[in-house]
Amino acid sequence: MNKVLFFAHLRDEAGEESVQLDLAGKTVADVKAIVAEIYGLQKLDSAMTAINEEFASNEEVIKEGDVIAFIPPVSGG
C-alpha cells in the first residue's frame, strides 16, 4: 500500500488529507490519472509530485510503501 498526501486546494477537492491506495508498479503519470478520476481532481496534472519527500518526474515508478505527495503550484505576492 501507498500513502497519498494532498496539499492546499487539492486537499479540499479530495475531501481528504491523505488516502491509502495500492499503487506499486505504476508511474507518477499513472497515479495522477487514477487519483484524479477517483477523487475528481481537476488540476492534478499541474501539481508537483514528491515520492518520500523528494520531487519526482512523471516517469518515476512507485514502489511498495512509498509516500506520494501532490503539491499544487503556489502564487503570491
Secondary structure, 3 states (H helix, E strand, C coil): CEEEEECCHHHHHHCCCEEEECCCCCEHHHHHHHHHHHHCCCCHHHCEEEECCEEECCCCECCCCCEEEEECCCCCC
